[in-house]
Amino acid sequence: MKVLLLFLFTFFTISVIAQNDLLSEIDTDSTQNDYVSAAFKGLKIVNFESTKLVAKKELTFIVSHRFGSIENGLDNFFGLDDAVTRLNFVYGVTDGFNIGVSRSSFQKVYDIALKYRLCRQKKIGSPFTIVGFNSITINTGLEKENLPKLEFKHRLSYVMQLLISRKLNTNFSVEIAPTFFHDNYVFYNPQDNSQFALGIGGRHKLGKRWSINMDYGWHLNRASNSPFKNPLSIGFDLETGGHVFQMHFSNAQAMNTNSFLGQGTGNWSDGNIYFGFNLSRVF
């Protein structure tokens, strides 16, 4: 309960501060040309959130699809038979403050998220773009028949993340993402409920519409002998008119932050990897 109260306090306090800072930024049009733009074209690098936000009064709909492991070949049609899907709606309250809601078929997880810009990279001035990301997830896939002592609080997980990116040149951008997440129920018993990770990612532009993206999540306090693995993901972005199409391979099938960081099971060396895509459309 203390963790929940602390999270909610941090969640809404930071959000209010961020909105005030962003409103003062929006009022200053004279410096608009000094900002560095398009470090990332997608809202996600691959698994990790990028520092890109949805514009004011725009609604973006993202369909994320992750097939099952390709290691079994034709037995499950290279993962087609075991696919999971995540539907995500993100609305731009302002140019620097977004609200998102999603539902994933992986463990039937629902998610409410805030994403807000704290600092923006400038040609002369701030060397980084810094964005905050917070989410609350509800795991509705847990069954009381298997967990007799299950309460609603055990279904909840919380994520607090700082996304720090820099566009180094026209073609290359990098990001680090210090992450704290807390699962009220963990799937490997010795694992601490409160977990820490560091995300590292980047984007390299290959052409006018193509880029190659990569991100990796380093779990900092994973329990010894845990069956779960650090997520490594590689993909390509294709810009096609009003949307960005992302194709990728990852050793984590889950797509919510706490899930892919805490419950990734694949192993690249064994061929236990998952093909998937993110398709976004702006309204």
C-alpha positions in Angstrom: 0.0 0.0 0.0 2.8 2.4 0.8 4.4 1.7 -2.6 1.1 2.5 -4.3 0.6 5.8 -2.4 4.2 6.8 -3.1 3.8 5.9 -6.8 0.5 7.9 -7.1 2.0 10.9 -5.4 5.1 10.9 -7.6 3.0 10.1 -10.7 0.7 13.1 -10.3 3.1 15.6 -8.8 5.6 15.1 -11.6 2.8 15.3 -14.2 1.6 18.7 -12.9 5.1 20.1 -12.8 5.8 18.8 -16.2 2.6 20.4 -17.6 3.5 23.8 -16.1 7.0 23.7 -17.6 5.7 22.6 -20.9 3.1 25.4 -21.1 5.9 28.0 -20.5 7.9 26.3 -23.3 5.0 26.4 -25.7 4.5 30.2 -25.1 8.0 30.8 -26.3 7.8 30.6 -30.1 11.0 32.5 -30.8 13.2 29.6 -29.8 11.2 26.9 -31.8 13.8 26.8 -34.6 16.6 26.0 -32.0 15.1 22.7 -31.1 16.5 19.4 -32.5 13.7 17.3 -33.9 13.1 13.7 -35.1 15.6 11.9 -32.9 13.1 9.0 -33.2 10.2 8.6 -35.7 8.3 6.0 -33.7 6.8 6.3 -30.2 8.9 3.2 -29.4 12.5 2.4 -30.4 11.6 -1.3 -30.4 10.4 -2.3 -27.0 11.4 0.8 -25.0 9.5 4.0 -25.2 11.3 6.7 -27.3 11.4 10.4 -26.5 8.9 11.1 -29.3 5.5 12.3 -28.2 2.1 12.7 -30.0 1.3 16.2 -31.0 -1.3 18.4 -29.4 -4.9 17.2 -30.0 -3.8 14.3 -32.1 -4.8 10.7 -31.4 -2.4 7.9 -32.4 -3.5 4.3 -32.5 -0.8 1.7 -32.3 -1.3 -2.0 -33.1 1.6 -4.1 -31.8 1.8 -7.7 -32.8 4.3 -10.3 -31.6 4.3 -13.8 -33.0 5.4 -16.8 -31.0 8.9 -18.1 -31.0 10.3 -18.9 -34.5 12.4 -21.8 -33.2 9.8 -24.4 -33.7 9.5 -23.7 -37.4 6.5 -25.1 -39.2 5.1 -26.8 -36.0 3.5 -23.5 -35.1 4.0 -21.8 -38.5 7.1 -19.8 -37.3 5.1 -18.4 -34.3 1.9 -17.5 -36.1 -0.1 -19.9 -33.9 1.0 -18.3 -30.6 0.8 -14.6 -31.4 -0.1 -11.8 -28.9 -1.5 -8.4 -29.7 -1.4 -5.0 -28.0 -3.8 -2.2 -28.9 -2.7 1.2 -27.7 -4.4 4.7 -27.9 -2.2 7.7 -27.2 -3.7 11.3 -27.1 -1.7 14.5 -27.1 -3.1 16.8 -24.4 -0.3 19.2 -25.4 2.7 18.9 -27.6 4.7 17.6 -24.6 2.1 15.8 -22.5 0.4 12.5 -23.6 -2.1 10.1 -22.1 -2.2 6.5 -23.2 -4.4 3.5 -22.6 -3.8 0.0 -23.9 -4.8 -3.7 -23.7 -2.5 -6.6 -24.4 -3.5 -10.2 -24.9 -0.4 -11.2 -23.1 -1.8 -12.1 -19.6 -4.8 -9.8 -20.5 -3.0 -6.7 -19.3 -4.6 -3.3 -19.2 -2.3 -0.2 -19.0 -2.8 3.5 -18.3 0.2 5.7 -19.0 1.5 9.3 -18.9 4.4 10.5 -21.0 5.7 14.1 -20.6 8.6 16.1 -21.9 10.8 17.7 -19.2 13.6 19.0 -21.4 14.2 19.3 -25.1 17.5 19.1 -27.0 18.6 22.4 -28.6 21.2 23.2 -31.3 22.7 25.6 -28.8 21.8 24.8 -25.2 20.4 21.6 -23.8 22.3 18.6 -25.2 19.5 16.1 -24.4 15.8 15.5 -24.7 14.4 14.2 -21.4 11.0 12.6 -21.1 9.2 11.0 -18.2 7.1 7.9 -18.5 4.8 6.4 -15.8 2.3 3.6 -16.1 0.0 1.5 -14.0 -0.9 -2.0 -15.4 -3.6 -4.4 -14.3 -3.0 -8.1 -15.0 -6.5 -9.6 -15.4 -5.0 -12.9 -16.5 -4.2 -14.1 -13.0 -6.8 -16.6 -11.9 -8.1 -17.0 -8.4 -8.5 -20.7 -8.9 -4.7 -21.1 -9.1 -4.0 -18.3 -6.6 -6.5 -18.7 -3.7 -5.1 -15.7 -1.8 -5.2 -13.4 -4.9 -6.5 -9.9 -4.2 -6.9 -7.0 -6.6 -3.8 -5.3 -5.4 -1.7 -8.3 -6.6 -2.8 -7.6 -10.2 -1.2 -4.1 -10.2 2.3 -3.1 -11.4 3.9 0.3 -11.7 6.5 1.7 -13.9 8.6 4.9 -13.5 11.0 5.7 -16.3 13.2 8.5 -17.4 14.0 8.6 -21.2 17.1 10.6 -22.1 18.0 10.9 -25.8 20.4 12.7 -27.9 20.4 13.1 -31.7 24.2 13.0 -32.5 23.9 13.8 -36.2 21.3 13.7 -39.0 21.4 9.9 -39.1 22.1 8.7 -35.6 20.3 9.0 -32.2 20.8 7.3 -28.9 18.8 6.9 -25.7 19.2 5.6 -22.2 16.3 4.8 -19.9 16.8 4.4 -16.2 13.7 2.3 -15.1 12.0 1.4 -11.8 9.1 -1.0 -11.8 7.2 -2.7 -9.1 5.1 -5.9 -9.5 2.8 -6.7 -6.6 2.9 -10.3 -7.9 6.1 -11.8 -9.3 6.2 -15.0 -11.4 9.5 -16.2 -9.9 9.3 -16.4 -6.1 12.8 -15.2 -5.0 12.5 -12.1 -7.2 12.1 -8.8 -5.4 8.8 -7.0 -6.1 10.7 -3.7 -6.7 13.0 -4.0 -9.7 15.5 -1.8 -11.5 16.7 -1.7 -15.1 18.7 0.4 -17.5 17.5 0.6 -21.1 19.9 1.4 -23.9 18.7 2.1 -27.5 19.5 3.8 -30.7 18.3 4.6 -34.2 20.4 4.8 -37.4 18.9 6.2 -40.5 19.5 4.1 -43.6 17.6 6.2 -46.1 14.9 8.8 -46.5 12.2 6.5 -45.1 14.2 3.6 -43.5 16.1 3.2 -40.2 17.5 0.4 -38.2 16.7 0.4 -34.5 18.0 -1.5 -31.5 17.4 -1.6 -27.7 18.5 -3.6 -24.8 17.2 -3.8 -21.2 19.7 -4.6 -18.5 17.9 -5.9 -15.4 19.9 -4.7 -12.4 18.5 -6.9 -9.6 17.2 -10.0 -11.2 17.1 -13.0 -8.8 19.8 -15.6 -9.2 18.7 -18.7 -11.3 15.8 -16.7 -12.6 14.4 -18.2 -15.9 13.9 -14.7 -17.4 16.3 -13.0 -19.7 17.3 -9.4 -20.5 15.4 -8.2 -23.6 17.5 -7.5 -26.8 15.5 -6.3 -29.8 16.5 -5.3 -33.3 14.1 -3.8 -35.9 13.5 -1.5 -38.9 11.3 1.5 -39.2 9.5 2.4 -42.4 7.7 5.7 -42.8 4.7 5.4 -45.1 2.6 8.5 -45.3 0.6 9.0 -42.1 2.1 6.2 -40.1 5.3 4.4 -39.1 5.6 0.7 -39.7 8.1 -1.0 -37.3 9.3 -4.6 -37.9 11.5 -6.3 -35.4 12.9 -9.4 -33.7 13.1 -9.7 -29.9 13.7 -12.4 -27.3 10.8 -11.0 -25.3 7.2 -11.6 -26.4 5.5 -9.3 -23.9 5.2 -5.6 -24.9 4.4 -3.7 -21.6 7.5 -2.3 -20.0 7.4 -4.3 -16.7 6.5 -7.5 -18.7 9.3 -7.4 -21.3 11.9 -6.4 -18.7 10.7 -8.8 -16.0 9.4 -11.8 -18.0 11.4 -12.2 -21.2 12.0 -15.9 -21.8 13.7 -16.1 -25.2 17.4 -16.7 -25.9 19.0 -15.4 -29.1 21.7 -18.1 -29.1 19.0 -20.8 -29.1 16.9 -19.2 -31.8 14.1 -18.6 -29.3 13.1 -15.2 -30.6 9.9 -13.5 -31.7 9.1 -11.6 -34.8 6.6 -8.8 -34.6 5.6 -5.3 -35.7 4.2 -2.0 -34.5 1.8 -0.2 -36.8 0.8 3.4 -35.9 -1.8 5.6 -37.4 -2.4 9.3 -36.5 -5.9 10.8 -36.4 
